[in-house]
Amino acid sequence: MSQTIYHIYDKVFKKVLTLSSKAVINLINGLFGTDYPEDSAIRYNWTEFVDSELKRVLADTILTINERQSYHLEAQMTSDETIVLRVFEYGFSHANQNPVSNETCSELCFPEPKIIYLAPEKSIPEEYTLRLNFGSQGYFDYKVSAFLFNQISTQELNQKKMIILIPFMLLKLRDVMSKSRSKDNLEALKNLIQHDILESIEENLQLGNITQSDARKLKRYTHKLYEQIYSHYDEMEELNEMTDESLMLDIDIIEKEHEQRLEEMERAIEEKRNVIQKQEYVLKEKENALKAKN
């Protein structure tokens, strides 16, 4: 896979992790089995580290929730035997920025790591282990679990409220479509977009798991990935038109947001009008009282 193509997936992954706090918190809860409230505070640690070869590297995302626990999300498209080393390196660099020390002991607090494999892979272990040998002090096994996205169903993704990963559902048919754009495969892709992706976005919007802005952006990111993966095939002309209409024409959401803003403005104007009327009434009463006194 070329660096240009990988960069697109990596960029979209970082984009979805900057959606609303409630959407991102739902993802953290789904991935790590936590139960943070949706209004929890998130701090993004977009820190560049310098590796042993003096090259600048950027961890995908290290998030700190409520200024207590940090989580490291590393997205991968293909298998990589060295990934656990990089995750450990990122974790150490992050922990080393804020060590906890007293007179006799210093503590490094590593973020909880998770490797998210977005593309279908058959030879991915569910967990990686990096054994640290401390000589006479013994060994410690640093473990990093993997989340195999291709093995999760749309239903499970919705149940766990991890909807912000929904654009990557397009990858499930990537290999099939690269081999054959048959009528059945085209229909499968159409159903994937219309039912699995679009209906999931709308369902989660109605349930309050994401905001209207999240929904609009998820459609945009889905369209971006669709263009990258499928739109260049000659057989896709009809599906391209359908996809443009389904994913790009979200005017209904825009109009709803506009109507809500107008209603809020009208309420604010009405409240100011009432305040002004009350102030005018008080001034009038004072004026009448002053005239009577004179």
C-alpha positions in Angstrom: 0.0 0.0 0.0 1.4 3.4 -1.0 2.1 6.1 1.6 -0.3 8.4 -0.2 -3.2 5.9 0.2 -2.3 5.1 3.8 -2.1 8.8 4.6 -5.8 9.2 3.6 -6.9 6.5 6.0 -4.7 7.8 8.7 -6.1 11.3 8.2 -9.7 10.2 8.3 -9.0 8.3 11.5 -7.6 11.3 13.2 -10.5 13.4 11.9 -13.2 11.1 13.4 -11.3 11.3 16.7 -11.9 15.0 16.8 -15.7 14.8 16.6 -17.9 15.9 19.5 -16.8 14.8 23.0 -19.8 12.6 23.5 -19.0 10.7 20.3 -15.4 10.2 21.2 -16.2 9.2 24.8 -18.6 6.6 23.5 -15.8 5.2 21.4 -13.4 5.0 24.4 -16.1 3.3 26.4 -16.7 0.8 23.6 -13.1 0.0 23.0 -11.9 -0.2 26.6 -15.0 -1.3 28.5 -15.1 1.9 30.6 -18.2 3.9 31.6 -17.2 7.5 31.3 -20.1 10.0 31.2 -20.6 11.5 27.8 -19.8 15.0 29.1 -16.3 13.9 30.3 -13.5 16.3 29.5 -11.0 15.2 26.8 -7.5 16.5 26.4 -5.7 15.7 23.2 -2.0 15.0 23.4 -0.8 15.7 19.9 2.8 15.6 20.8 5.6 14.9 18.4 8.3 12.6 19.7 11.9 12.2 18.5 12.8 8.5 18.0 16.3 6.9 18.4 17.1 7.9 14.8 16.3 11.6 15.5 13.2 11.4 13.3 10.0 13.2 14.4 7.1 10.8 15.0 3.5 11.5 15.9 1.4 9.0 17.8 -2.0 8.6 16.3 -3.8 9.8 19.3 -3.3 9.8 23.0 -6.4 11.1 24.9 -6.6 12.0 28.5 -10.0 11.7 30.1 -11.0 14.0 33.0 -7.3 14.6 33.6 -6.9 11.1 35.1 -6.4 8.2 32.7 -4.9 8.4 29.2 -5.6 6.1 26.2 -3.5 5.6 23.2 -5.2 4.6 19.9 -3.0 3.4 17.1 -4.6 2.8 13.7 -3.1 0.2 11.3 -4.1 -0.9 7.8 -1.8 -4.0 7.6 0.0 -6.3 10.0 3.2 -5.1 11.5 5.4 -7.1 13.8 7.1 -4.0 15.2 3.9 -2.2 16.2 4.2 -3.2 19.8 7.6 -1.6 20.0 6.3 1.7 18.6 3.3 1.7 20.9 5.6 1.1 23.9 7.9 4.0 22.7 5.0 6.4 22.3 3.7 5.3 25.7 7.0 5.8 27.4 7.5 9.2 25.8 4.1 10.3 27.0 4.6 9.0 30.5 8.1 10.5 30.7 6.6 14.0 30.2 4.7 13.8 33.5 6.5 11.5 35.9 5.3 11.1 39.5 8.1 11.3 41.9 8.9 11.4 45.6 12.2 11.1 47.6 12.5 7.3 47.1 10.4 6.4 44.0 9.5 7.7 40.6 6.4 6.5 38.7 5.7 6.6 35.0 2.0 6.3 34.1 1.6 4.7 30.7 -1.6 5.3 28.6 -3.9 2.3 28.0 -3.0 1.2 24.5 -5.2 -0.3 21.7 -4.2 -1.1 18.1 -7.2 -0.7 15.7 -6.8 -2.7 12.5 -9.1 -1.1 10.0 -8.5 -3.3 6.9 -9.3 -7.0 6.7 -6.3 -9.1 7.9 -6.2 -12.8 8.5 -2.9 -13.1 10.4 -3.5 -10.5 13.2 -3.1 -11.6 16.8 -5.6 -10.4 19.4 -2.8 -9.3 21.6 0.9 -8.4 21.3 3.4 -8.9 24.0 6.7 -7.0 24.6 8.8 -8.7 27.3 11.0 -6.3 29.2 14.0 -8.0 30.8 15.2 -6.2 33.9 18.0 -8.6 34.6 18.1 -9.6 38.3 14.8 -7.7 38.9 13.0 -10.1 36.6 10.7 -9.7 33.6 7.6 -7.7 32.8 5.2 -8.4 29.9 3.9 -5.2 28.3 0.6 -6.3 26.6 -1.2 -4.4 23.8 -4.6 -5.7 22.6 -5.8 -5.4 19.0 -9.3 -4.4 17.9 -10.0 -6.2 14.6 -12.5 -3.9 12.9 -13.3 -6.3 10.1 -14.7 -8.8 12.6 -17.2 -6.5 14.1 -20.7 -6.3 12.8 -22.6 -3.1 12.1 -25.1 -4.1 14.8 -22.3 -4.6 17.4 -20.7 -1.3 16.4 -24.1 0.5 17.0 -24.7 -1.4 20.3 -21.3 -0.3 21.6 -21.9 3.3 20.3 -18.7 3.3 18.3 -20.4 4.9 15.4 -17.6 7.3 14.6 -15.7 4.3 13.0 -18.6 3.7 10.6 -16.9 5.2 7.5 -14.3 2.4 7.6 -17.1 -0.1 7.0 -16.4 0.6 3.3 -13.1 -1.3 3.6 -15.0 -4.6 4.1 -15.8 -4.9 0.4 -12.5 -3.4 -0.9 -10.8 -6.7 -1.7 -14.0 -8.2 -3.2 -14.6 -5.2 -5.4 -11.0 -5.1 -6.6 -11.4 -8.6 -8.0 -14.9 -8.3 -9.5 -17.5 -5.5 -10.0 -20.3 -8.0 -10.6 -23.9 -7.1 -10.3 -24.1 -8.9 -6.9 -21.0 -7.1 -5.6 -22.3 -3.7 -6.7 -25.6 -4.4 -5.0 -23.8 -5.4 -1.8 -21.8 -2.2 -1.8 -25.0 -0.2 -2.4 -26.6 -1.9 0.6 -23.6 -1.4 2.7 -23.7 2.4 2.0 -27.4 2.9 2.3 -28.3 0.6 5.2 -25.2 -0.2 7.2 -23.6 3.3 7.0 -26.3 5.9 6.4 -29.0 4.3 8.5 -26.5 3.8 11.3 -25.6 7.4 11.3 -29.2 8.5 11.3 -30.1 6.0 14.1 -27.3 7.2 16.3 -28.2 10.8 15.6 -31.8 10.2 16.7 -30.5 8.3 19.9 -28.3 11.3 20.8 -25.1 9.3 20.5 -23.7 11.9 18.0 -24.5 15.5 17.2 -25.9 16.8 13.9 -22.4 18.1 13.1 -21.0 14.7 13.8 -23.5 13.1 11.4 -22.6 15.6 8.6 -18.9 15.0 9.0 -19.3 11.2 9.1 -21.1 11.4 5.8 -18.3 13.6 4.4 -15.6 11.2 5.6 -17.5 8.3 4.2 -17.7 10.0 0.8 -13.9 10.8 0.9 -13.1 7.1 1.5 -15.6 6.0 -1.1 -13.9 8.2 -3.7 -10.5 6.8 -2.8 -11.5 3.1 -2.8 -14.2 2.7 -5.4 -15.1 5.7 -7.6 -12.3 5.1 -10.1 -13.7 1.8 -11.4 -15.5 2.1 -14.8 -18.5 0.1 -13.6 -19.2 2.5 -10.7 -20.8 5.4 -12.7 -24.4 4.7 -11.5 -23.3 4.0 -7.9 -21.1 7.1 -7.9 -24.2 9.2 -8.6 -26.2 7.5 -5.9 -23.3 8.0 -3.4 -22.9 11.7 -4.2 -26.6 12.2 -3.5 -26.7 10.1 -0.4 -23.6 11.3 1.3 -23.2 14.9 0.0 -26.8 16.3 -0.1 -27.4 16.5 3.7 -29.3 19.8 3.3 -32.0 18.4 5.7 -29.5 18.5 8.5 -28.2 21.9 7.6 -31.8 23.3 7.4 -32.7 21.8 10.7 -29.6 23.4 12.3 -30.5 26.7 10.6 -34.1 26.5 12.0 -32.8 25.8 15.5 -30.5 28.8 15.3 -33.4 31.1 14.1 -35.6 29.8 17.0 -32.9 30.5 19.5 -32.4 34.0 18.1 -36.1 34.7 18.2 -36.3 33.6 21.8 -33.3 35.8 22.7 -34.9 38.8 20.9 -38.2 38.2 22.7 -36.5 38.0 26.1 -34.6 41.3 25.4 -37.9 42.9 24.3 -39.6 41.8 27.5 -36.7 43.2 29.6 -36.8 46.5 27.7 -40.6 46.7 28.2 -40.2 46.1 31.9 -37.5 48.8 32.1 -39.7 51.3 30.2 -42.6 50.5 32.5 -40.4 51.1 35.6 -39.1 54.4 34.2 -42.7 55.5 33.3 -43.9 54.8 36.9 -41.0 56.7 38.3 -41.7 59.6 36.0 -45.4 59.7 37.0 -44.5 59.5 40.6 -42.0 62.4 40.2 -44.7 64.5 38.4 -47.2 63.8 41.1 -44.8 64.8 43.8 -43.9 68.1 42.0 
